[in-house]
Amino acid sequence: MKARVPVVAALVAAAALLIAALAGTASSAPAQAGDAAAKLTTIRMVQEWPVADGFWIPWIVARDKGWYRAAGIDLRIIPPPTVADTVKFVGTGRAELGFTTILDVIFAKEQKAPIVSVGAYSQSNNWGLIGRQGESFTVKGLKGKKIGIYNDAWTKAQLSIMLDSAGLALKDVKLVSASSDVVPLLLQKKVDVATGVTNAEASEVRTVGKQKPFMLLAKDYGVPNSPIWLVAANTDWAKQHPALVKTWFKVTKRALQWSIDNPVGAVKMFQKAYPKAEPYDYALDQWQATIPLFKAPGGYFMQNDRQWSALLPALVKQKLIKQALPPSAYYTNAYLK
């Protein structure tokens, strides 16, 4: 779903990030720091990707400005070994919080994992089909065309729904899979269009390809307009520490607002923390493209039944889950109040 540049160098950096993070999180439960640390409570937060990206900015800013520590929290940011490990860390108690996707939470609940969404990071589905500058297209016109995709189930499901809106199916297009990044396929004209999001693949087209991409958003073609990214928590831990979770959100909201108001300063803080993760122009474009996704009725991170109720039947129809639970089984706003 998300592009990374440059991939090889970033993966090397990821190994160092993981070793450093795990070295500071050896215990299997949140620990109280020593007297010198003024009784800080450790919260381990596992991320959605093995390599640092601009989506992490709110908690990086809050950590590096000392706002978490001032509130009694020692936040440990943990990159997962693989993208599949985020919910595993949260579900097994190796992390208290996780930055993950709505689908990962739904799939984890299908396996009866103790995980719950405690906040919606983004508020809409910004996934879609991306084309090169000056090359507009329609869904109906994709018949026989090459589409660059990632090989995950939800990418194919969303694409299926988009194509169906024009009377087409996956068999009517030529799928070209990318192991890590679809954008080079698009820029090198090896595919006609590529799948991706407005604040990753489209950012790469703008900053690496120096083009203004043409894009059709899936939410305009029958795909549920549900948020992609969430903050999830281990259910048992959150119930045992409600005041701590509320404090984390209070501080993170402050950092988020500061980062929205000061995008250049926020990106510079990100780059200082993870200098090899992303080029500056890409990180800035990514963050500026992410900012519009935060605004929500009721305030940052708020969730509602509508965000889940349209998505769940679609997942059942696409045979990605067997049964849909009530939306309230997947999320709570209890820690945002």
N, C-alpha and C positions, 0 to 999 in steps of 0.2 A: 504493500500500500504506500510505502514512503521511500523516496529516493534518498541516497546518501552519497556525498561527494567529499573527498575521494574515498572509495570503499576500502581498498586494501590498507591504506595508512590508518584509516579510522578503526578498522578491526584490530590492528596492532595496538592502537591506543586503548581500545576496549578491554583488552586483556589486562593492561596495567590498571585501568579503572576498576575492574572487577577484583583484582588482587588487593588493591588498596582498600576497597570498600569492605570486602570480607574480612580483612585483617582487623578492621575496627568493629566488626559485628560478629565476633566469634561465639558469643553466647546465644542460646536458643530462645531467649525471651528478652523483652525490654529491660535494660539494666539501669540502675541508678548510678550516676557518676560520683566520683569522690568528692571530698569536702572542697577541694580547690575549684571544682566545677560547679559549686553552689547547688548541688543536688539536682543536676539536670536529668531529665528523663529522656532516654534514647528512643527515638522512633526510626525504624528502618523503613525506607520507602524504595521499593523496587520499581524500575522504570519499564517503559514499553519497548525499548530497543537497546541492544548491547553497546551502542555508541551514543555519546551525548548529543543532544540536538536542541534547537531553540525552543522546543515545547517545554523544556524544563525550566525556563527562565523564572517563573514566579517563585519556585522554591529555592532556586539558586540565589536570587536576589535576597529573599528573606533570610537565608542562611548566612550569606556573606556580608549582609548589613548588620548581622548580629541580632536581628529581631526575634528569631526563634529562641536563641539563648536567653534573651531578655525576658522571654515568656516561660522560661524553664524547660525548653525543648532542645535536645541535641539531635538534629536531623541528620541521618546517614542516608545519602543518596546512593542507591545500589543499581548498577547496570546488570541486567540479567545475562546469563551465559548465552541464551538464545531467546528469540521473541516468544517462544512457547513456554518459557519458564516464569513469566511474570505472575500469572495467576497461581502457578504451582507454589511459588514462594509465599504468596499471601495465604493460600488455602492451607498450607502446612505449617504456618506460623513462623516461617523463616524471615518474613517481613510483615510489619503491621499494616502498612499502606502500600498500594500499588497504583501506578499510572498505567492504565490499560485501555482496552476498547470495550464498547458495549457488547460486542459479540463474544469476547472472551468471558465476560461476566455471565452472559446467557449460557454459553457452553459449559462453564464451570458449575452453574446451578443445575444443569442437566445431569451432571455427575455428582450432585448433592454436596458440593464443596462448600465450606463455611466462608462464603465471600458475599459481600453486598456492595453495591454502588452507593457511595456516600456523597458524591458530588459530580455534576456534569461539567467537565472541563470546557467542551465546546457545546454549542446549542443547536447545531444543525448538521446535515449531511453535506459536506463540501467535496464529495467524490464525484468524478465524472469522466468524460472523454476529452482528451486534449489533442489539439492539432497545431500545426506549425503556423507561424504568422502569415496572414494573408490567404490562408487555405481553409475557408469555412466549409462546413459539411453538415449534413442532416443525418439523423439516425436511419431513415429510410435509405439514404444513399450509401450506407455502409455495406450493402450486399456485395460480397466478393472481395471486400477490402481486408487488408492486414491490420490487426489490432494488437498492439503490444500490451501484455498483461503480466500480472504476478500470478503464481499458481495456487492461490488460496481459494477456498470455497466461496467466500463472500464476494470476492471480485467477480467470479464467474456468475454468481447468483444475481448481483446487481446488473451486470452486463446483460444477462438473460432477460431481466425485467425491462431494461431500456430497449432492447431489441424487440421484445414482444409488443411494446407500444407502437411499433411501426410494422407489425405483422411479420417480424423476422425471428430467427432463432440462432443459437450458437453455430449450428451447422451451415448457416448462410454466410458466415464470415471465416476468415483465416486467423487463428489465434497464434501469436508468436510469444512464447514465454520468456521472461527475463529472470535470471537467478537473483539479481540484486537491484537492478535499476533499468526501468523502461525508457528513460529519457534519451540515452545514447542511440537507441534504436530509432526513436522519432527524429532526432537531429540529423542522423546519418541517412535518413529516408529509407530505412529498412522496414518500416511499418508506415501505414497511412495515418493512424491515430494511436494514442496510448491512453491507458487508464491511469488515474492518479487523483490527487487532491490539490486544492488551490494553494495550499501552503507547504507543499513539498515538491512534487514533480513540476507543477506550474512555476514554482519559485526557481527551480533549476533551469527550466527553459528560459526564463527571463534573465537569470544571472550568468549561466554558463553558455546558453545558446544565443544570448543577446537578442531575443525575440519576444514579442508580445503574443502569447499563445491564444488560440481560439479554443473555447471550452464550452461543452454542453454539460450542465450539472444533472446528475442522475435524479435528483429530487423533482425535476421538471418533467420527468419521463416515467413516472409511476413508481419509482423507488422510494420507500419510506424516508421522510425527512427526520431521521433520528440522529442524535449526536454520535460522533464516532468515538471520541475519547472521554474517559471517565477517571475519577479517583475512586478506587475501591479499597475496602478494608476487610480484615479478618473479622467476621461477624462476632465471634466470642470476645475478641480483644476490644472491639469498639463498645460492646455492651458493658464491659468491665471498666472502661476508661472514657465515659462520655464527655467529661469536662476537658480531658486532654485532647480529644478529637475536635471539640468545639474551639479550643484554643488554637490548634493547628490551623483550622480554617480561618479564624479571625486574623491571624498573622499573615497567612497566605493571601487572603483578600487584600490586605494592605499592600503587600508586595506586588500583587497583580495590578492594582490601580497605579502604583508608582511606575511599574514597567510599561503600562499603557501610556501614561503621561510623559514618560522619558524613554522612548524606544531605543534611542542611540545609547544612552547610558546603560540601559538594561542589557543590550547586546554586548557592550564592552565588558560588563561584569561576567556575562556568560563566556566570552572569549578568554577572559583572564582565568576563569576557573577551568576551562577546557580548551586550551589554545590550539589543539590539533584537530578538534572535532569538525568544524565547518569554516569555510572562508567567510570573512566578514560580510561581504556583499550578499552572500547567500543567506547567512543567519539573519541579517537585517530584513531582507525581503521576506523571509519565512515568518519572522515575528510580526512584521507589519501586515502580512496576509492572515495571520492568526488572530490579531486583535478584534476584527469584526465578528468573530465567532463566539466571543465571550458574553456578549450582552444578553441578559435573560430577565424575563418578568420576575420580580421578586428579589433580584440580585444575583451576583456571580455564583455559579455552581448549582443553582436551584434546578430541580428536576420535576417532571410531572408525568402522569399516566400516559398522556398523548405521545410522548417520546418513545414509549415502549409498545403501546397498543397496536400501532400500525405495523411495527417491525416484527413482532412475534408471529402473527399469522403468516407473514411472508416467509419467515424462516421455516415454518412448518410446511408450507406449500412447496418450498424448494428442497424439502427433506433434509434440512440441516439440523433440525431438532425434532424429537418425536412428539413432544407435547409442550404447549405454552402454559406457563403459570400466570396468575394475576400479576399485573405490573408491580404491585406492592411487594411481591416476593423477591424482586430484583433490586429495589432501591429504597432509600430512605433519605428524607431531608432533616431528620431529627438533629443532626449535628451542625446544621447551618443556622439554627435559630439562636 
